[in-house]
């Protein structure tokens, strides 16, 4: 199934900086709860991510990532996810985060 260009343009993929990382023991699969700063226009959003195989809390804090910010919020247990962090899924199900090569302004759109 092909994606129309107009559909792709509706997906808001933005750069953000992870400002807080917490364990998420209630998750079915090992995950972290992330707090991400998307800059002045979008602000702070929270999400969970199953990225514990490759990343520690210390490595994630301060790291820039790419996320979709215009999906509907999703309830995950007692936690409300407000965006979707993007990554490539490896053969063993481990996620490799998508990120800019250089530090850039939070909130910049990917397109």
N, C-alpha and C positions, 0 to 999 in steps of 0.2 A: 504494500500500500504506500503510495507516494504522499508526501507531505506537501501541501501547498505553501508557497512562499509567505502568503498572508498569515497562515497558521504559525509558522516559525517566528514571524515578527511579533506575534502576540506574547511569546514566551519571554518574560523578563528575567534574564540571567545577569546577575550583578556581582561585582567584586565586593567582598566584605572581609573584615578582620575578626578572627575569633578572639573574644576578650575574656571568656570564662569557659572552663571545661569542668564538668562534674560527672562522677560515676552515675550510671543508670541501672541500679540493681534490679529494678522491676521489669526491665526489658526481657523479652523472650530469648533474644540472642544478645551476646555481649555488645554494649553500646555506651556511648557518652552522650550527655546532654551538653549542647553547645549554645553559648550566647554570642551572637555575631553582630558587629557594628557595620551597617551598610551606609553610613554617612548621614548628612543632615536631612535629606529628602525622605528616605525610608526609615532611618533610625535603627533601633535595636530589635533583632528578632531572635527567637529561640528555635532550636530543632534538636533532634536526636540523630545519631549517625553510628552505624555499625562499622567503626573504623579502628577497633581496639587491637587488631592483629598487627597493624603496621605503625600505629601512632600512640604515643604516650600523651598524657595531659600536658606535660611540660613542653613537648615539641609542638603541640597544637596551639597553645596560648601565644597570641601575637602573630599567628600565621594567617596570611591572606588565602582566601578560597573563592570559588565560584559557586553560586547557588541560584536556584529559581525562587523568586519571591512572590509570584502571583498565582500560585496554587492556593486552593482553599486550605484553611487550617485543618489539621488532622489530629484527632485525639489518640494518643498512644498511652494506654493505661491512664494514670493520673496526670500525664504530661501532655501539653498542647504544643504540637509542632507547627511552626509558622512559616517555614521555608524548607527547601530541599537542597542539601549540599550535593554537588555533582562530583562523581568520581568514576574511574574505570574499574570494572570488576575483574579481578584476576581469576585464574583457573581454579584456585582453592577458595574462592568467594571473598578474598580479601579486597578491600577497596583502596585504590590509589587516588587521592584527591586531585581535582583539577585546580590549578592555581596559576596566577600570572608569574612570568619569569622575573619581573622587577616589582618593587614596591610601588603601588599606584594609589590613587585616591579611592577611598571607599565609596561605593555607589556607582562606579562607572559601569556602563552597560556592555555586555558581551554581544557581539552581533556581526 
